[in-house]
Amino acid sequence: MSDMVAIKSSKLPAHLQGKAKTTNVFAAAVSAGGFPVVSIKGKVFHIQRGDERTLLTKPDGDGEPAASLECVILSANPNKSKVFYEGGYEEGSVSKPTCYSNDGLAPATDAEAPQAKKCAVCPHNQWGSRITESGGKGKACSDSMRICITPAGMLNDPMLLRVPAATLKTLGQYGSQLAKRGVDPHHVVTRIGFDYSVAHPALTFKAMRFVDEEELQMIGETQHDEAEMIGMITGVAEGSAPTVEHIADSTPKAEAKKPVEEPEEEVVEEAPAPAPKAKKPETKKVEDYDDIDSALDNLDFDD
């Protein structure tokens, strides 16, 4: 503990009052990675804070791993993130990736060894560039989406959750169901669990309830006060380095490959034809309901 004179902002000298900053410019000094990271390895949740790794357990469950976590999704990177390890990722490794991208378009400026100028033409980003242990095809450069969540019981504790490639479609469908009802992700408490019907890491999302007025205020304060941190978590802030946490359970080792030379003409993938626009259903906002239960009746995600 530091030795310092006990001070209060209300007791500041007149020449300092109104000039004090409320942010801690040394915040990064107490966290190795700068922010907590939620791990989903082995289909159990861990929270990594610097060098400390904590298993998320069931309430009063004698230390048994929790099957799900309830949180509020504060923000998300609208683009897919990409991570590539030369030679394949080794379980438990703390080394940084060889190449990564936070926008899915081009390697980050501080990537250790960019593999191509554009992600679209990188051979590691092509389907079949990785063969799984079961013989299936995949990509050597793994896709994910970075979302910022905070536990429902601690709404001022933003952390990173990387949604794996196998769950991106599910996440997109969940977002669509919220959007067509006029609900933002941070307006509901989301239960995130595991899909145990598949061997690979895949997540499930379910809206449990709307946040109440007090919770909404706390969420707004966190989004404002931790805006810079949230930007780092989602990877949209400039200079956002990737976390070491990897999302694939089984990435076989591959022969190390040197960065590839770019073709003279850049290959541009054809965009799929837009689907015909459907008539937008009339949606009701939260305030249109008499109570929370009635509003939740409208959040039936089976349709």
RAHUBEL-V540084 format. One record per pair of residues at least 24 apart in sequence whose ideal C-beta (glycine too) atoms are under 10 Angstrom apart, sorted by the first residue. I is the first residue (numbers start at 1). J is the second residue. Records with the same first field share a line. If there is no record, write none. Layout:
I->J, J
//
This chain:
22->225
23->225, 226, 228, 229
27->226, 228, 229
28->229, 232
32->244
33->160, 232, 241, 243, 244, 245
34->160, 229, 232, 233, 240, 241, 243
35->148, 157, 158, 159, 160, 226, 229, 230, 232, 233, 243
36->149, 150, 151, 157, 158, 159, 160, 161, 233
37->159, 160, 161, 162, 233, 243, 244, 245
38->69, 71, 147, 149, 151, 159, 160, 161, 162, 192, 245
39->160, 161, 162, 243, 245, 246, 247
40->69, 161, 162, 163, 164, 167, 192, 194, 201, 202, 203, 245, 247, 249
41->91, 92, 201, 245, 246, 247, 248, 249
42->91, 194, 201, 249
43->67, 193, 194, 195, 196, 199, 200, 201, 202, 203, 249
44->194
45->69, 161, 192, 193, 194
46->245
47->151, 157, 159
48->159, 160, 243, 244, 245
49->157, 159
56->151
66->193
67->191, 193, 194, 196
68->190, 191, 192, 193, 194, 203, 204, 206, 208
69->149, 151, 152, 161, 190, 191, 192, 193
70->149, 151, 152, 153, 189, 190, 191, 192, 193, 206, 208, 209
71->147, 148, 149, 150, 151, 152, 153, 154, 155, 157, 159, 161, 189, 190, 191, 192, 208
72->148, 149, 150, 151, 152, 155, 158, 185, 186, 187, 188, 189, 190, 211, 215, 216, 218, 219, 222
73->147, 148, 149, 150, 161, 171, 174, 175, 178, 184, 185, 186, 187, 188, 189, 190, 192, 205
74->147, 148, 149, 150, 155, 158, 159, 185, 186, 219, 222, 223, 226, 230, 233, 234
75->146, 147, 148, 149, 158, 185, 186, 223, 226, 227, 230, 231, 233, 234, 236
76->145, 146, 147, 148, 149, 161, 163, 171, 175, 185, 230, 233, 234, 235, 236
77->102, 103, 104, 144, 145, 146, 147, 148, 162, 231, 233, 234, 235, 236, 240
78->103, 104, 145, 234, 236
79->103, 104, 105, 145, 146, 234, 235, 236
80->104, 105, 119, 142, 143, 144, 145, 146, 163, 165, 168
81->108, 142, 143, 144, 145, 146, 162, 163, 234, 235, 240, 242, 247
82->106, 107, 108, 115, 119, 122, 124, 125, 139, 141, 142, 143, 144, 165, 242
83->111, 141, 142, 143, 144, 162, 242, 243, 244, 245, 246, 247, 248
84->111, 112, 113, 114, 115, 116, 119, 122, 124, 125, 129, 130, 139, 140, 141, 142, 257
85->124, 140, 141, 142, 246, 248, 251, 253, 254
86->112, 113, 115, 124, 140, 254, 255, 256, 257, 258, 259
87->251, 253, 254, 255, 256, 257
88->130, 140, 248, 250, 251, 252, 253, 254, 255, 256
89->140, 142, 244, 246, 247, 248, 249, 250, 251, 252, 253
90->246, 251, 253
91->246, 248, 249, 250, 251
92->246
93->244, 246
94->244, 245
95->244
96->241, 242, 243, 244
97->141, 142, 241, 242, 243, 244, 246
98->124, 141, 256, 257, 259
99->124, 125, 141, 242, 259
100->141, 142, 235, 241, 242, 243
101->125, 141, 143, 235, 242
102->146, 234, 235, 236, 237, 238, 240, 241, 242
103->235, 236
104->141, 143, 144, 145
107->259
108->235, 239, 240, 241, 242
109->238, 239
110->239, 240, 241, 242
111->241, 242
113->258, 259
114->259
115->140, 141, 257, 258, 259, 260
116->141, 259, 260, 261, 262, 263
117->259, 260, 261, 262, 266
118->262, 266, 267, 268
119->143
120->266, 267, 268, 269
121->260, 262, 263, 265, 266, 267, 268, 269
122->259, 260, 262
123->257, 260
124->254, 257, 259, 260
129->254, 257
130->248, 250, 251, 252, 254
131->252, 254
132->199, 200, 248, 249, 250, 251, 252
133->199, 249, 250, 251, 252
134->199, 200, 250
136->200, 250
138->165, 166, 200, 248, 250, 251, 252
139->165, 248
140->251, 252, 254, 257
142->246, 247, 248, 251
143->168, 247
144->168, 245, 246, 247, 248
145->171, 172, 234, 235
146->233, 234, 235, 236, 240, 242, 243
147->171, 185, 190, 192, 233, 234
148->186, 222, 223, 226, 229, 230, 231, 232, 233, 234, 235, 236
149->185, 186, 190, 192, 233
150->186, 218, 219, 222, 223, 226, 230
151->189
152->189, 190, 191, 208, 209, 211, 215
153->189
154->218, 222
155->186, 189, 211, 214, 215, 216, 217, 218, 219, 220, 221, 222, 223
156->218, 219, 221, 222, 225, 226
157->222, 226
158->222, 223, 225, 226, 227, 229, 230, 232, 233, 234
159->229, 233
160->230, 232, 233, 234, 235, 243, 245
161->192, 203, 233, 245, 247
162->235, 242, 243, 245, 246, 247
163->192, 201, 202, 203, 205, 247
164->200, 201, 202, 203, 246, 247, 248, 249
165->200, 201, 202, 247, 248
166->195, 198, 199, 200, 201, 202, 203, 247, 248
167->192, 194, 195, 198, 200, 201, 202, 203, 204, 205, 247
168->202, 203
169->202
170->195, 202, 203, 204, 205
171->203, 204, 205
173->205, 301
174->203, 204, 205, 206, 207, 301
175->205
176->301
177->205, 207, 299, 300, 301, 302, 303
178->205, 207, 299, 301
179->283
180->278, 280, 281, 283, 303
181->207, 281, 283, 284, 285, 286, 295, 298, 299, 300, 301
182->282, 283, 284, 285, 286, 288, 298
183->207, 210, 283, 284, 285, 286, 295, 298, 299
186->211, 215, 216, 219, 220, 222, 223
187->211, 215, 216, 219, 285, 286, 295
188->286, 295, 296, 299
189->215
199->249, 250
200->247, 248, 249, 250
201->247, 248, 249, 250
205->301
206->299, 301
207->296, 299, 300, 301
208->296, 299
209->292, 293, 295, 296, 299
210->286, 289, 292, 293, 295, 296, 299
211->286, 292
212->292
216->286
//
